[in-house]
Amino acid sequence: MMIPLDLAQLVSNKYVEALESGSVDFIQSSMNALEDVRTGIHYLISFAPSLQKKPERKDHNILNNDPFAKPEPELTVLETLNNDYKLLLNKFPITPNHLLLVTKQYQLQTSPLSPKDLFTAYELLNLLDEKDKMLRHLIFYNCGPNSGSSLDHKHLQMIKIPEMFTSFQDRLCAGKDYFLPDSNTEPLQDPKTGFSHFVIPLPQDSNVIDEELLAMIYASLLQRILTLFQNWSQDRPCLEVSYNFLMTKQWMCLVPRSQPKSDELNLGFNAVSYMGMILVKWENIMEQISNLPHILDQELLNCGFPNTSGIHSSEYDY
Ligand code: AMP
């Protein structure tokens, strides 16, 4: 089954029903906008004390439970999408209509995104952004044990970007045209952030975007991630490849990850955090961040890798 054109309506109807029947457990939060003047990064901090009750993943072992094998019917928006996927509501949404794009066949969350994964993700973005010109969406994938993922069955997630929010990736790509990095041209990287990230602006015309183009862009970004892990392999030989994938209609971004959680702030980070949207459970941490927003960049760096802006590829790279 292809993506139905009335998908936005299907999703919001399903979400309202699931909320009423108690099948989704919406995380109530208050939101606070902050700017780190040193990096220029804008953050949206959501304070959600109810998350204190939610159990966290304890270790890196593959989990036995797979809630996506037989998802609850109340959460199932589409049993089949583009033949190979299911579209589900997230049981613990961070925004209304928080979606999961799940593979029908079990695949591991450590596996790379396929051309079809990428294009299906882009089609969803394109359809939902088109539906309401005031809204933008983010699709993301937390890949590998240090990426902040909690389930091992391959899944991408999609949320609406809060209105008026401008991420550092948006600023970085503003006014820039699409290009494919090669050995002379690096992906975009904001030199002011502490943490490494690789961004490519996407072509504005959605008609030129297909599986092959998205796969080439993703491969060129993944190549930088693998090179970075190769360069760190002597210092940290046990580190498994982990990264966050983020895509909007405007850009694609990969962020290499070294640990899932900041010990200093007792705070887990996933792809959304590396766009500046941070979910905090504890009041004292909320205060600490509000008093000194720069601590976020430091902790995002601790859970990632140092910025590599200005460093060019070498012949030893992937
Ligand atoms: P991640 O933590 O990135 O691996 O994403 C897994 C997502 O699945 C989380 O955002 C959870 O809220 C969500 N989730 C957990 N259990 C279920 C379930 N039974 N049905 C639907 N979504 C779930």
Residues whose N, C-alpha, C, O or C-beta is under 5 A from the ligand:
A	BS01	AMP	P67 L89 N90 K91 F92 N142 G148 S149 S150 L151
